[in-house]
Amino acid sequence: MTDEILPNSTVTLHYTLALPDGTVADTTGSSEPFTFTMGTGVMIEGLEHALLGLKPGDHQELVIPPEAGYGFPNPEARQTMPRVNFPENMELEPGMIINFDMPGGDEAPGAVVEVSDSEVVVDFNHPLSGLDVTFTVDIVAVEQPLLNS
């Protein structure tokens, strides 16, 4: 049986996610490595595709463009809301991230873009949309799914 990453493999890795300017957005750092199963949607599709064929011990720097990563910003994801929809004592500032309750019961984060006395503009695009992101990965372990015989 192969030890390379295939579709449906369970992968354990350390990773660092960096923005185009080198700022680290997320990392496993010195904590426990991250484990996920390929194809379950836990990782972005472009990263999963780039991991295929890697083996334990491999170290790679993978640049993922927006079309394979977090997508491109959608202008319709910017919403203007009445200021009265927010608690009166809430100090709203551009850049603030707020979780909003969605109709289906889920929560969605939104970034405050603009604030006036009467309105608040909130951007629901993923904060990494439109960016080339770089994942530096160190593959720790690869497990293949058990085959029913």
C-alpha positions as CSV (number, residue, x, y, z in Angstrom):
1,M,0.0,0.0,0.0
2,T,1.3,3.5,-0.9
3,D,2.1,6.1,1.7
4,E,1.5,9.0,-0.7
5,I,-1.5,11.3,-0.3
6,L,-4.4,10.1,-2.4
7,P,-8.1,11.2,-2.6
8,N,-9.8,10.1,0.7
9,S,-6.4,9.7,2.5
10,T,-6.3,10.9,6.1
11,V,-3.4,13.4,6.3
12,T,-1.6,14.7,9.4
13,L,0.5,17.8,8.8
14,H,1.9,21.0,10.1
15,Y,1.1,24.1,8.1
16,T,1.6,27.8,8.0
17,L,-0.8,29.9,5.9
18,A,0.7,33.2,4.8
19,L,-0.7,36.3,3.0
20,P,1.0,37.8,-0.1
21,D,3.0,40.2,2.2
22,G,4.3,37.3,4.3
23,T,2.0,37.9,7.3
24,V,1.1,34.6,8.9
25,A,-2.7,34.2,9.0
26,D,-2.8,30.7,10.6
27,T,-0.3,28.1,11.7
28,T,-0.1,24.9,13.7
29,G,3.2,26.3,14.9
30,S,4.6,24.3,17.7
31,S,1.2,22.9,18.7
32,E,-0.2,19.5,17.6
33,P,-0.3,18.8,13.9
34,F,-3.6,19.1,12.1
35,T,-5.4,15.9,10.8
36,F,-8.1,15.8,8.2
37,T,-9.5,13.5,5.5
38,M,-9.0,14.5,1.8
39,G,-12.2,15.3,0.0
40,T,-14.3,16.3,3.0
41,G,-14.2,20.0,2.4
42,V,-12.1,20.8,5.5
43,M,-9.3,22.2,3.5
44,I,-9.7,24.4,0.4
45,E,-9.8,22.5,-2.9
46,G,-6.6,24.0,-4.3
47,L,-4.6,22.9,-1.3
48,E,-6.0,19.4,-1.4
49,H,-5.1,19.2,-5.1
50,A,-1.5,20.4,-4.4
51,L,-1.1,17.9,-1.6
52,L,-1.8,14.9,-3.8
53,G,1.3,12.7,-4.2
54,L,3.1,14.1,-1.2
55,K,4.5,11.6,1.4
56,P,5.4,11.7,5.1
57,G,8.6,13.8,5.6
58,D,7.8,16.0,2.5
59,H,8.1,19.8,3.0
60,Q,6.5,22.0,0.4
61,E,5.6,25.7,-0.1
62,L,2.4,25.8,-2.1
63,V,0.9,29.0,-3.6
64,I,-2.8,28.8,-4.0
65,P,-4.5,31.4,-6.3
66,P,-8.0,32.8,-5.5
67,E,-9.8,30.6,-8.0
68,A,-8.5,27.5,-6.2
69,G,-8.5,29.0,-2.8
70,Y,-10.9,31.4,-1.1
71,G,-12.5,32.8,-4.3
72,F,-12.9,36.3,-5.4
73,P,-14.8,39.0,-3.5
74,N,-18.4,39.2,-4.4
75,P,-19.8,42.8,-4.3
76,E,-23.2,41.4,-3.3
77,A,-21.6,40.1,-0.1
78,R,-21.3,43.7,1.1
79,Q,-24.5,44.6,3.0
80,T,-25.6,48.0,4.2
81,M,-27.6,47.6,7.4
82,P,-29.5,50.2,9.6
83,R,-27.4,51.2,12.6
84,V,-30.5,50.5,14.8
85,N,-30.0,46.7,14.0
86,F,-27.0,46.8,16.3
87,P,-27.0,47.2,20.1
88,E,-27.0,50.9,20.9
89,N,-24.0,50.5,23.2
90,M,-21.9,48.5,20.7
91,E,-18.8,50.5,19.6
92,L,-18.6,49.7,15.9
93,E,-15.3,50.3,14.1
94,P,-14.1,49.4,10.6
95,G,-12.2,46.1,10.7
96,M,-14.3,44.7,13.6
97,I,-15.5,41.1,12.9
98,I,-19.0,40.3,14.1
99,N,-20.8,37.0,14.0
100,F,-24.3,37.3,12.6
101,D,-27.1,34.7,13.0
102,M,-28.3,33.5,9.6
103,P,-31.8,32.4,8.7
104,G,-30.9,28.7,8.8
105,G,-29.5,28.9,12.3
106,D,-25.8,29.1,11.3
107,E,-23.5,32.0,12.1
108,A,-21.6,33.9,9.6
109,P,-18.7,36.4,10.3
110,G,-18.9,39.8,8.8
111,A,-16.3,42.6,8.8
112,V,-17.4,46.1,9.5
113,V,-16.3,48.3,6.6
114,E,-18.0,51.6,7.2
115,V,-20.0,53.1,10.1
116,S,-22.2,56.2,10.0
117,D,-24.9,57.5,12.4
118,S,-27.6,55.7,10.4
119,E,-25.9,52.8,8.6
120,V,-23.3,50.1,8.9
121,V,-21.6,48.5,5.9
122,V,-20.6,44.8,6.5
123,D,-18.6,42.6,4.2
124,F,-19.4,38.9,4.3
125,N,-16.7,37.9,1.8
126,H,-14.1,35.5,3.2
127,P,-11.2,37.7,4.5
128,L,-8.8,35.9,2.2
129,S,-10.9,36.2,-0.9
130,G,-9.0,37.6,-3.9
131,L,-5.6,36.8,-2.4
132,D,-2.9,34.3,-3.5
133,V,-2.1,32.5,-0.2
134,T,0.9,30.4,0.6
135,F,0.7,27.2,2.6
136,T,4.0,25.8,3.9
137,V,3.3,22.2,4.8
138,D,5.3,19.4,6.5
139,I,3.6,16.1,6.0
140,V,3.7,14.0,9.2
141,A,1.6,11.0,8.4
142,V,-0.7,9.6,5.7
143,E,-3.3,6.9,6.3
144,Q,-5.2,5.3,3.4
145,P,-8.9,4.4,3.8
146,L,-9.7,0.8,4.6
147,L,-11.0,-1.0,1.6
148,N,-14.0,-3.3,2.0
149,S,-13.1,-6.7,0.6
